[in-house]
Amino acid sequence: MCPITYYTMIRSKQKNFDVRVHLVRMALTHGIREASRTFGCSRNTTRKWLRRFQEQGPKGLRDRSRAPNSCPHKTPPEVENIVVKQRKRTPGFGARRMKEEFELTPSVGAIGRIIRQRGLTRKRKKKSRVKRDLRVVKQQYRPLTHFQMDVKYLDDIPNYWPYMKRFHLPQFQYTIRCVRTGAVFLTYGDEISATYAELTVRRFLLHLQQFGINLAEVVIQTDRGGEFGGNAVTTDCGFSHTIENIFGAYHRLLLRYNPNANADVESFHAHEETEFFDVQSFQHPRDFWDKITSYQHYWNLARKNSYKNYQTPLEILTKADPHIPPQILLLHPINLDTLLPSQVGHHVPVQTG
């Protein structure tokens, strides 16, 4: 009969260890044969645990690791430290993007394992409901004809806020993103206004026109914010007037309560915040403009988009329409204050003629 009661076994948090302790105690007092018979195990098993107890004491009765003594293909610590360093610099990058961008030697799986083991993973935000996938539809658009435009608040980003205050950097970003290629075009200002939105779209459409884009095919999609003329009563001036009456393009206002319609530009904002604003530091105002210009060029020319079959905007543009010069993607970010006429308020139209 087993000398351990049922109550003792279910109360124990380390059942294997407790059973071995009782086995060894019985072997020491009644002998190996009696202990083996009572516990229903072989004599060799009893001898093994008795020998370990005599050599190491109670700790010899605990489970030993079954891991091999050596692992020739294990990532060296110095390489793991490089992966950890790059992950901390770019917390928005996944394992595959880190390997491609930084030419890391470990495999994608090894990089992912290191990130998990070091506690550097980022939890994805859950979507409230499943939304329809529009990628197939978007792939039918001609490149540089369908755009989404929105404004990003920069004054609520903790890492950027001190530099913004110290160097008087812009508080708002006006973003235009091409739906087909994923390319982005940025401008900046210290307020959200119809004037800044109009200056941004005017500069952008002039740029497209200079590279031979047929503006009659261009669609600029925005929400119903006041800066985009969503509350305008007349259409003889302002944002929509510039797009449709001056340049002959089309301004599409989103329906109300349709938060995912501008998903492309909002997706860029999310990536930009983790990859740029959350990690960059700035030494002076010119440093900000140099770095944001480099990031926009990196996004348009070199950064592969996993949702577009790991292609860059430049690759998509070249394949879809090789006649469009790639230089069209080099329209650099600008401070919108430099486009304002001198001695004219932000919301006062300039009279010409």
Buried (B, 14 or more C-beta within 10 A) or exposed (E): EEEBEEEEEEEEEEEEBBBBBBBBEBBEEEEBEEBBBBBEBEEEBBBBBBEBBEEEEEEBBEEEEEEEEEEEEEBEEEBBEBBBEBBEEBBBBBBBBBBBBBEBEBEBEBBBBBBEEBEEEEEEEEEEEEEEEEEEEBEEBBBBBBBBBBBBEBEEBEEBBEBBEEBEBBBBBBBBBBBBBBBBBBBBBBEBBBBBBBBBBBBBBEBBBEBEBEBEBBBBBBBEBEBBBBEBEEEEBBBBBBBBEEBBBBBBBBEEEEEEBBEBBBBBBEBBBBBBBBBBEBEEBEBBBEBBBEBBBBBBBEBBBEEBEEBBBBBBBBEBBEEBEBEBBBBEBBBBEEBBEEEEEBEEEEEEE
